[in-house]
Amino acid sequence: MRDMLDEKLARFEELERQMSDPAVQADSGRISAVAREHGSLARLATKYRRFLAMNDEIRQLREMLGSDDPEEREMAELELPEMKERREELWNELLELTIGGQDANRTRCVLEIRAGTGGEEAALFARDLYEMYKKHAETKGWKVEVFYSNPTELGGLKEVSLALEGEGVYRELQYESGGHRVQRVPETEAKGRIHTSAATVAVLPEPEDVEIDLKPDDYRKDIYHASGPGGQHVNKTASAVRLTHHETGIMVAMQDEKSQHKNLAKALRILKSRLYDHFQSREEAKRAQERKTMVGSGDRSQRIRTYNFPENRVTDHRINLTLYKLDQILAGNVQLLTDGLIDHDRDQLRGSMDLD
């Protein structure tokens, strides 16, 4: 945790320097991105600066305990317990701000849902998850933008991608990354047998433009005619965009908008989020042991949750949490699960506290 806080403070101070740089100030797009990232780190950086200053004061007080001056020793004996108590309170505040990892304070993220095994039933489940997250976002007051969706004839979703923005959006939604399994009797099942289907969810922090330096030479751009549902413009104008990142091979295709320009803008946002996630995951692999102490790994292949309709039950396998409130959760009350996951992370972090 201390290493991550050091990194965040260094980044905050670098952003402070950039904000006073005339070249950055002259670029309206860049200064806006820098200011937004600076603002998202301000609370954390300010508290951590105070925490470091308290550490220095505690160090000085401990040195005073060995002073030859009785008055100095007495003052240190009086002030040291109070200073340590204040430092612990501040540490707990920092802990709350860092639950969920180094991207916990981001206010924008991309959420992708894909139907897995189970055919049409899996696509219907993916739609249920989409509706669940959309209702949850409305409750939280988050802004939601649909990047693209791929519906089925029966009303399901093969895949859907959303952009969400708001306070605490990534801190909470990141716990949704992984495999989601549903157990229920499909409407088309004549014998009433329970079927098991699956969907995967990926929640990616959306980086600022200044964090991912993506140049046109870094990717290949293909323009083609849109296909499938979409209205009269389909196959009449070359508006669909596909981007392929040279280094990683990550590919993003976008065709939901009639405008090639809008499709390109959306595709770039998703590509940057996937690249950020890719590079962060590569760095985190170096600290795999540390990650094992946290809730899950965020691995999209990991089954994190089961939704059992006959029993109105939801089980989160990472923390062995079972709630018989499936109807409430699908209605948008994801907070019932999120609170338990955050509490688990808080306990893990607090257990690793070592202030001395």
VOVODREN-754737 format. One record per residue (C-alpha): residue number from 1; residue in three letters; chain; z, x, y. Coordinates in steps of 0.1 Angstrom, whole numbers. Layout:
N
+-----+------+-------+-------+-------+-------+
:  nr : rest : kette :    pz :    px :    py :
+-----+------+-------+-------+-------+-------+
: NUM :  ALA :     A :     Z :     X :     Y :
...
+-----+------+-------+-------+-------+-------+
REM end
This chain:
356
+-----+------+-------+-------+-------+-------+
:  nr : rest : kette :    pz :    px :    py :
+-----+------+-------+-------+-------+-------+
:   1 :  MET :     A :     0 :     0 :     0 :
:   2 :  ARG :     A :     8 :    28 :    24 :
:   3 :  ASP :     A :   -26 :    45 :    18 :
:   4 :  MET :     A :   -43 :    12 :    26 :
:   5 :  LEU :     A :   -23 :     7 :    57 :
:   6 :  ASP :     A :   -31 :    42 :    69 :
:   7 :  GLU :     A :   -68 :    35 :    63 :
:   8 :  LYS :     A :   -66 :     2 :    83 :
:   9 :  LEU :     A :   -48 :    19 :   112 :
:  10 :  ALA :     A :   -74 :    47 :   113 :
:  11 :  ARG :     A :  -102 :    21 :   113 :
:  12 :  PHE :     A :   -85 :     1 :   141 :
:  13 :  GLU :     A :   -82 :    33 :   162 :
:  14 :  GLU :     A :  -118 :    41 :   156 :
:  15 :  LEU :     A :  -128 :     6 :   167 :
:  16 :  GLU :     A :  -107 :    11 :   199 :
:  17 :  ARG :     A :  -127 :    42 :   206 :
:  18 :  GLN :     A :  -159 :    24 :   200 :
:  19 :  MET :     A :  -149 :    -5 :   224 :
:  20 :  SER :     A :  -146 :    20 :   252 :
:  21 :  ASP :     A :  -179 :    37 :   244 :
:  22 :  PRO :     A :  -205 :    29 :   270 :
:  23 :  ALA :     A :  -233 :    30 :   244 :
:  24 :  VAL :     A :  -215 :     4 :   223 :
:  25 :  GLN :     A :  -207 :   -17 :   253 :
:  26 :  ALA :     A :  -243 :   -19 :   263 :
:  27 :  ASP :     A :  -253 :   -33 :   229 :
:  28 :  SER :     A :  -242 :   -70 :   230 :
:  29 :  GLY :     A :  -246 :   -75 :   192 :
:  30 :  ARG :     A :  -227 :   -44 :   183 :
:  31 :  ILE :     A :  -198 :   -48 :   208 :
:  32 :  SER :     A :  -194 :   -84 :   195 :
:  33 :  ALA :     A :  -191 :   -72 :   159 :
:  34 :  VAL :     A :  -168 :   -44 :   169 :
:  35 :  ALA :     A :  -145 :   -67 :   189 :
:  36 :  ARG :     A :  -144 :   -92 :   160 :
:  37 :  GLU :     A :  -133 :   -66 :   135 :
:  38 :  HIS :     A :  -109 :   -51 :   160 :
:  39 :  GLY :     A :   -93 :   -85 :   165 :
:  40 :  SER :     A :   -90 :   -91 :   128 :
:  41 :  LEU :     A :   -70 :   -59 :   124 :
:  42 :  ALA :     A :   -49 :   -61 :   155 :
:  43 :  ARG :     A :   -18 :   -78 :   141 :
:  44 :  LEU :     A :   -17 :   -55 :   111 :
:  45 :  ALA :     A :   -23 :   -23 :   131 :
:  46 :  THR :     A :     3 :   -32 :   158 :
:  47 :  LYS :     A :    30 :   -39 :   132 :
:  48 :  TYR :     A :    22 :    -7 :   112 :
:  49 :  ARG :     A :    24 :    14 :   144 :
:  50 :  ARG :     A :    59 :     0 :   150 :
:  51 :  PHE :     A :    68 :     6 :   114 :
:  52 :  LEU :     A :    57 :    43 :   117 :
:  53 :  ALA :     A :    77 :    46 :   149 :
:  54 :  MET :     A :   108 :    32 :   132 :
:  55 :  ASN :     A :   103 :    58 :   104 :
:  56 :  ASP :     A :   104 :    85 :   130 :
:  57 :  GLU :     A :   136 :    71 :   146 :
:  58 :  ILE :     A :   153 :    68 :   112 :
:  59 :  ARG :     A :   144 :   104 :   105 :
:  60 :  GLN :     A :   159 :   115 :   138 :
:  61 :  LEU :     A :   191 :    95 :   131 :
:  62 :  ARG :     A :   195 :   111 :    97 :
:  63 :  GLU :     A :   192 :   145 :   113 :
:  64 :  MET :     A :   219 :   135 :   138 :
:  65 :  LEU :     A :   243 :   127 :   109 :
:  66 :  GLY :     A :   245 :   164 :   103 :
:  67 :  SER :     A :   251 :   172 :   139 :
:  68 :  ASP :     A :   281 :   193 :   150 :
:  69 :  ASP :     A :   286 :   167 :   178 :
:  70 :  PRO :     A :   311 :   140 :   167 :
:  71 :  GLU :     A :   296 :   115 :   192 :
:  72 :  GLU :     A :   261 :   121 :   179 :
:  73 :  ARG :     A :   272 :   115 :   143 :
:  74 :  GLU :     A :   291 :    84 :   153 :
:  75 :  MET :     A :   261 :    70 :   171 :
:  76 :  ALA :     A :   238 :    77 :   142 :
:  77 :  GLU :     A :   262 :    61 :   117 :
:  78 :  LEU :     A :   262 :    29 :   139 :
:  79 :  GLU :     A :   225 :    27 :   145 :
:  80 :  LEU :     A :   211 :    38 :   112 :
:  81 :  PRO :     A :   220 :     7 :    91 :
:  82 :  GLU :     A :   206 :   -16 :   118 :
:  83 :  MET :     A :   174 :     4 :   122 :
:  84 :  LYS :     A :   169 :     4 :    84 :
:  85 :  GLU :     A :   174 :   -34 :    83 :
:  86 :  ARG :     A :   149 :   -39 :   111 :
:  87 :  ARG :     A :   124 :   -16 :    93 :
:  88 :  GLU :     A :   128 :   -36 :    61 :
:  89 :  GLU :     A :   121 :   -69 :    80 :
:  90 :  LEU :     A :    90 :   -53 :    95 :
:  91 :  TRP :     A :    79 :   -40 :    61 :
:  92 :  ASN :     A :    81 :   -76 :    47 :
:  93 :  GLU :     A :    60 :   -88 :    75 :
:  94 :  LEU :     A :    34 :   -61 :    67 :
:  95 :  LEU :     A :    36 :   -72 :    31 :
:  96 :  GLU :     A :    27 :  -107 :    40 :
:  97 :  LEU :     A :    -3 :   -95 :    59 :
:  98 :  THR :     A :   -16 :   -73 :    31 :
:  99 :  ILE :     A :   -12 :   -96 :     1 :
: 100 :  GLY :     A :   -46 :   -99 :   -14 :
: 101 :  GLY :     A :   -57 :   -63 :    -8 :
: 102 :  GLN :     A :   -75 :   -44 :    20 :
: 103 :  ASP :     A :   -98 :   -73 :    29 :
: 104 :  ALA :     A :   -70 :   -99 :    31 :
: 105 :  ASN :     A :   -74 :  -104 :    69 :
: 106 :  ARG :     A :  -111 :  -111 :    69 :
: 107 :  THR :     A :  -121 :  -144 :    84 :
: 108 :  ARG :     A :  -155 :  -147 :    68 :
: 109 :  CYS :     A :  -166 :  -147 :    32 :
: 110 :  VAL :     A :  -195 :  -157 :     9 :
: 111 :  LEU :     A :  -187 :  -179 :   -21 :
: 112 :  GLU :     A :  -212 :  -181 :   -49 :
: 113 :  ILE :     A :  -210 :  -205 :   -79 :
: 114 :  ARG :     A :  -233 :  -203 :  -109 :
: 115 :  ALA :     A :  -234 :  -226 :  -139 :
: 116 :  GLY :     A :  -227 :  -207 :  -172 :
: 117 :  THR :     A :  -229 :  -218 :  -208 :
: 118 :  GLY :     A :  -231 :  -255 :  -214 :
: 119 :  GLY :     A :  -265 :  -266 :  -201 :
: 120 :  GLU :     A :  -264 :  -297 :  -179 :
: 121 :  GLU :     A :  -227 :  -302 :  -183 :
: 122 :  ALA :     A :  -221 :  -266 :  -169 :
: 123 :  ALA :     A :  -243 :  -275 :  -139 :
: 124 :  LEU :     A :  -222 :  -307 :  -133 :
: 125 :  PHE :     A :  -191 :  -286 :  -135 :
: 126 :  ALA :     A :  -205 :  -261 :  -110 :
: 127 :  ARG :     A :  -211 :  -291 :   -87 :
: 128 :  ASP :     A :  -175 :  -302 :   -92 :
: 129 :  LEU :     A :  -163 :  -267 :   -82 :
: 130 :  TYR :     A :  -185 :  -268 :   -51 :
: 131 :  GLU :     A :  -171 :  -302 :   -41 :
: 132 :  MET :     A :  -136 :  -289 :   -47 :
: 133 :  TYR :     A :  -140 :  -259 :   -25 :
: 134 :  LYS :     A :  -158 :  -279 :     2 :
: 135 :  LYS :     A :  -129 :  -304 :     4 :
: 136 :  HIS :     A :  -103 :  -276 :     4 :
: 137 :  ALA :     A :  -122 :  -259 :    33 :
: 138 :  GLU :     A :  -121 :  -292 :    52 :
: 139 :  THR :     A :   -84 :  -295 :    47 :
: 140 :  LYS :     A :   -79 :  -259 :    59 :
: 141 :  GLY :     A :  -102 :  -264 :    89 :
: 142 :  TRP :     A :  -126 :  -237 :    78 :
: 143 :  LYS :     A :  -162 :  -237 :    88 :
: 144 :  VAL :     A :  -187 :  -242 :    59 :
: 145 :  GLU :     A :  -224 :  -233 :    58 :
: 146 :  VAL :     A :  -245 :  -238 :    27 :
: 147 :  PHE :     A :  -268 :  -208 :    23 :
: 148 :  TYR :     A :  -288 :  -221 :    -7 :
: 149 :  SER :     A :  -284 :  -244 :   -36 :
: 150 :  ASN :     A :  -304 :  -251 :   -68 :
: 151 :  PRO :     A :  -298 :  -287 :   -79 :
: 152 :  THR :     A :  -307 :  -302 :  -113 :
: 153 :  GLU :     A :  -323 :  -335 :  -119 :
: 154 :  LEU :     A :  -290 :  -351 :  -130 :
: 155 :  GLY :     A :  -271 :  -340 :   -99 :
: 156 :  GLY :     A :  -256 :  -308 :  -111 :
: 157 :  LEU :     A :  -260 :  -273 :   -95 :
: 158 :  LYS :     A :  -274 :  -243 :  -113 :
: 159 :  GLU :     A :  -261 :  -222 :   -84 :
: 160 :  VAL :     A :  -250 :  -226 :   -49 :
: 161 :  SER :     A :  -240 :  -201 :   -22 :
: 162 :  LEU :     A :  -217 :  -209 :     8 :
: 163 :  ALA :     A :  -205 :  -190 :    39 :
: 164 :  LEU :     A :  -170 :  -198 :    49 :
: 165 :  GLU :     A :  -152 :  -189 :    81 :
: 166 :  GLY :     A :  -116 :  -194 :    92 :
: 167 :  GLU :     A :   -81 :  -180 :    93 :
: 168 :  GLY :     A :   -70 :  -168 :    58 :
: 169 :  VAL :     A :  -103 :  -177 :    42 :
: 170 :  TYR :     A :  -108 :  -145 :    21 :
: 171 :  ARG :     A :   -71 :  -139 :    15 :
: 172 :  GLU :     A :   -69 :  -173 :    -3 :
: 173 :  LEU :     A :  -103 :  -177 :   -18 :
: 174 :  GLN :     A :  -106 :  -143 :   -34 :
: 175 :  TYR :     A :   -84 :  -155 :   -62 :
: 176 :  GLU :     A :  -112 :  -178 :   -73 :
: 177 :  SER :     A :  -135 :  -150 :   -84 :
: 178 :  GLY :     A :  -140 :  -151 :  -122 :
: 179 :  GLY :     A :  -149 :  -174 :  -150 :
: 180 :  HIS :     A :  -139 :  -210 :  -149 :
: 181 :  ARG :     A :  -139 :  -231 :  -181 :
: 182 :  VAL :     A :  -140 :  -269 :  -184 :
: 183 :  GLN :     A :  -130 :  -291 :  -213 :
: 184 :  ARG :     A :  -141 :  -327 :  -212 :
: 185 :  VAL :     A :  -161 :  -354 :  -228 :
: 186 :  PRO :     A :  -196 :  -355 :  -212 :
: 187 :  GLU :     A :  -210 :  -389 :  -201 :
: 188 :  THR :     A :  -239 :  -384 :  -225 :
: 189 :  GLU :     A :  -215 :  -378 :  -255 :
: 190 :  ALA :     A :  -217 :  -409 :  -276 :
: 191 :  LYS :     A :  -190 :  -399 :  -301 :
: 192 :  GLY :     A :  -164 :  -389 :  -275 :
: 193 :  ARG :     A :  -162 :  -353 :  -285 :
: 194 :  ILE :     A :  -148 :  -328 :  -260 :
: 195 :  HIS :     A :  -173 :  -301 :  -249 :
: 196 :  THR :     A :  -165 :  -268 :  -234 :
: 197 :  SER :     A :  -187 :  -255 :  -205 :
: 198 :  ALA :     A :  -183 :  -227 :  -180 :
: 199 :  ALA :     A :  -192 :  -216 :  -145 :
: 200 :  THR :     A :  -186 :  -183 :  -126 :
: 201 :  VAL :     A :  -174 :  -179 :   -91 :
: 202 :  ALA :     A :  -178 :  -149 :   -69 :
: 203 :  VAL :     A :  -160 :  -146 :   -35 :
: 204 :  LEU :     A :  -173 :  -117 :   -14 :
: 205 :  PRO :     A :  -158 :  -106 :    20 :
: 206 :  GLU :     A :  -185 :  -108 :    46 :
: 207 :  PRO :     A :  -186 :   -74 :    64 :
: 208 :  GLU :     A :  -194 :   -69 :   101 :
: 209 :  ASP :     A :  -227 :   -54 :   109 :
: 210 :  VAL :     A :  -211 :   -22 :   120 :
: 211 :  GLU :     A :  -195 :   -17 :    85 :
: 212 :  ILE :     A :  -228 :   -19 :    65 :
: 213 :  ASP :     A :  -255 :     1 :    81 :
: 214 :  LEU :     A :  -285 :   -16 :    65 :
: 215 :  LYS :     A :  -319 :    -4 :    78 :
: 216 :  PRO :     A :  -353 :   -20 :    70 :
: 217 :  ASP :     A :  -362 :    12 :    51 :
: 218 :  ASP :     A :  -332 :     6 :    27 :
: 219 :  TYR :     A :  -348 :   -25 :    11 :
: 220 :  ARG :     A :  -381 :   -40 :     1 :
: 221 :  LYS :     A :  -390 :   -73 :    17 :
: 222 :  ASP :     A :  -413 :   -97 :    -2 :
: 223 :  ILE :     A :  -426 :  -129 :    14 :
: 224 :  TYR :     A :  -439 :  -157 :    -8 :
: 225 :  HIS :     A :  -444 :  -195 :   -10 :
: 226 :  ALA :     A :  -413 :  -215 :   -17 :
: 227 :  SER :     A :  -412 :  -235 :   -50 :
: 228 :  GLY :     A :  -392 :  -264 :   -64 :
: 229 :  PRO :     A :  -373 :  -291 :   -43 :
: 230 :  GLY :     A :  -376 :  -287 :    -6 :
: 231 :  GLY :     A :  -399 :  -312 :    10 :
: 232 :  GLN :     A :  -434 :  -310 :    24 :
: 233 :  HIS :     A :  -433 :  -273 :    34 :
: 234 :  VAL :     A :  -430 :  -262 :    -2 :
: 235 :  ASN :     A :  -460 :  -241 :   -13 :
: 236 :  LYS :     A :  -477 :  -247 :    21 :
: 237 :  THR :     A :  -462 :  -218 :    41 :
: 238 :  ALA :     A :  -451 :  -184 :    30 :
: 239 :  SER :     A :  -415 :  -188 :    42 :
: 240 :  ALA :     A :  -394 :  -177 :    12 :
: 241 :  VAL :     A :  -379 :  -142 :    14 :
: 242 :  ARG :     A :  -368 :  -118 :   -13 :
: 243 :  LEU :     A :  -349 :   -86 :    -5 :
: 244 :  THR :     A :  -344 :   -57 :   -30 :
: 245 :  HIS :     A :  -320 :   -29 :   -21 :
: 246 :  HIS :     A :  -336 :     4 :   -32 :
: 247 :  GLU :     A :  -304 :    23 :   -40 :
: 248 :  THR :     A :  -285 :    -4 :   -60 :
: 249 :  GLY :     A :  -313 :   -27 :   -71 :
: 250 :  ILE :     A :  -294 :   -57 :   -57 :
: 251 :  MET :     A :  -318 :   -85 :   -51 :
: 252 :  VAL :     A :  -314 :  -116 :   -29 :
: 253 :  ALA :     A :  -339 :  -145 :   -27 :
: 254 :  MET :     A :  -338 :  -172 :     0 :
: 255 :  GLN :     A :  -361 :  -202 :     4 :
: 256 :  ASP :     A :  -340 :  -231 :    15 :
: 257 :  GLU :     A :  -351 :  -229 :    52 :
: 258 :  LYS :     A :  -386 :  -238 :    64 :
: 259 :  SER :     A :  -385 :  -208 :    87 :
: 260 :  GLN :     A :  -391 :  -173 :    73 :
: 261 :  HIS :     A :  -369 :  -159 :   101 :
: 262 :  LYS :     A :  -340 :  -181 :    91 :
: 263 :  ASN :     A :  -344 :  -173 :    54 :
: 264 :  LEU :     A :  -345 :  -136 :    63 :
: 265 :  ALA :     A :  -313 :  -139 :    84 :
: 266 :  LYS :     A :  -294 :  -156 :    55 :
: 267 :  ALA :     A :  -307 :  -132 :    29 :
: 268 :  LEU :     A :  -295 :  -102 :    50 :
: 269 :  ARG :     A :  -260 :  -117 :    53 :
: 270 :  ILE :     A :  -258 :  -122 :    15 :
: 271 :  LEU :     A :  -272 :   -88 :     8 :
: 272 :  LYS :     A :  -247 :   -71 :    31 :
: 273 :  SER :     A :  -218 :   -90 :    14 :
: 274 :  ARG :     A :  -230 :   -80 :   -20 :
: 275 :  LEU :     A :  -235 :   -44 :   -10 :
: 276 :  TYR :     A :  -200 :   -43 :     6 :
: 277 :  ASP :     A :  -186 :   -57 :   -26 :
: 278 :  HIS :     A :  -205 :   -32 :   -47 :
: 279 :  PHE :     A :  -194 :    -2 :   -28 :
: 280 :  GLN :     A :  -158 :   -14 :   -26 :
: 281 :  SER :     A :  -157 :   -21 :   -63 :
: 282 :  ARG :     A :  -170 :    15 :   -69 :
: 283 :  GLU :     A :  -141 :    29 :   -48 :
: 284 :  GLU :     A :  -116 :     6 :   -64 :
: 285 :  ALA :     A :  -126 :    18 :   -99 :
: 286 :  LYS :     A :  -111 :    51 :   -89 :
: 287 :  ARG :     A :   -78 :    33 :   -84 :
: 288 :  ALA :     A :   -80 :    11 :  -116 :
: 289 :  GLN :     A :   -45 :    17 :  -127 :
: 290 :  GLU :     A :   -31 :     4 :   -94 :
: 291 :  ARG :     A :   -53 :   -27 :   -96 :
: 292 :  LYS :     A :   -39 :   -35 :  -130 :
: 293 :  THR :     A :    -6 :   -44 :  -114 :
: 294 :  MET :     A :   -22 :   -71 :   -93 :
: 295 :  VAL :     A :   -34 :  -105 :  -102 :
: 296 :  GLY :     A :   -65 :  -101 :  -124 :
: 297 :  SER :     A :   -93 :   -77 :  -115 :
: 298 :  GLY :     A :  -117 :  -100 :   -97 :
: 299 :  ASP :     A :  -142 :   -93 :  -125 :
: 300 :  ARG :     A :  -166 :  -122 :  -127 :
: 301 :  SER :     A :  -168 :  -120 :  -165 :
: 302 :  GLN :     A :  -130 :  -125 :  -168 :
: 303 :  ARG :     A :  -120 :  -161 :  -177 :
: 304 :  ILE :     A :   -94 :  -170 :  -151 :
: 305 :  ARG :     A :   -89 :  -207 :  -154 :
: 306 :  THR :     A :   -93 :  -237 :  -177 :
: 307 :  TYR :     A :   -98 :  -273 :  -165 :
: 308 :  ASN :     A :   -89 :  -298 :  -192 :
: 309 :  PHE :     A :   -99 :  -334 :  -183 :
: 310 :  PRO :     A :   -83 :  -353 :  -212 :
: 311 :  GLU :     A :   -49 :  -339 :  -204 :
: 312 :  ASN :     A :   -54 :  -338 :  -165 :
: 313 :  ARG :     A :   -44 :  -301 :  -169 :
: 314 :  VAL :     A :   -53 :  -269 :  -151 :
: 315 :  THR :     A :   -42 :  -235 :  -165 :
: 316 :  ASP :     A :   -45 :  -202 :  -146 :
: 317 :  HIS :     A :   -45 :  -176 :  -173 :
: 318 :  ARG :     A :   -37 :  -147 :  -150 :
: 319 :  ILE :     A :    -2 :  -158 :  -143 :
: 320 :  ASN :     A :     3 :  -184 :  -171 :
: 321 :  LEU :     A :     5 :  -212 :  -146 :
: 322 :  THR :     A :    -2 :  -247 :  -160 :
: 323 :  LEU :     A :    -3 :  -278 :  -137 :
: 324 :  TYR :     A :    -9 :  -314 :  -149 :
: 325 :  LYS :     A :   -26 :  -322 :  -115 :
: 326 :  LEU :     A :   -63 :  -317 :  -123 :
: 327 :  ASP :     A :   -72 :  -348 :  -103 :
: 328 :  GLN :     A :   -54 :  -334 :   -72 :
: 329 :  ILE :     A :   -69 :  -300 :   -75 :
: 330 :  LEU :     A :  -105 :  -312 :   -79 :
: 331 :  ALA :     A :   -98 :  -335 :   -49 :
: 332 :  GLY :     A :   -95 :  -303 :   -28 :
: 333 :  ASN :     A :   -58 :  -293 :   -32 :
: 334 :  VAL :     A :   -66 :  -258 :   -44 :
: 335 :  GLN :     A :   -34 :  -247 :   -26 :
: 336 :  LEU :     A :   -14 :  -258 :   -56 :
: 337 :  LEU :     A :   -29 :  -228 :   -75 :
: 338 :  THR :     A :   -33 :  -204 :   -46 :
: 339 :  ASP :     A :     4 :  -204 :   -37 :
: 340 :  GLY :     A :    14 :  -194 :   -72 :
: 341 :  LEU :     A :   -11 :  -165 :   -72 :
: 342 :  ILE :     A :    -1 :  -153 :   -38 :
: 343 :  ASP :     A :    36 :  -155 :   -48 :
: 344 :  HIS :     A :    28 :  -134 :   -79 :
: 345 :  ASP :     A :    11 :  -107 :   -57 :
: 346 :  ARG :     A :    40 :  -108 :   -33 :
: 347 :  ASP :     A :    65 :  -101 :   -61 :
: 348 :  GLN :     A :    43 :   -73 :   -74 :
: 349 :  LEU :     A :    41 :   -56 :   -40 :
: 350 :  ARG :     A :    77 :   -61 :   -32 :
: 351 :  GLY :     A :    86 :   -45 :   -66 :
: 352 :  SER :     A :    66 :   -14 :   -56 :
: 353 :  MET :     A :    84 :   -10 :   -22 :
: 354 :  ASP :     A :    98 :    25 :   -16 :
: 355 :  LEU :     A :   107 :    28 :    21 :
: 356 :  ASP :     A :   126 :    61 :    17 :
+-----+------+-------+-------+-------+-------+
REM end
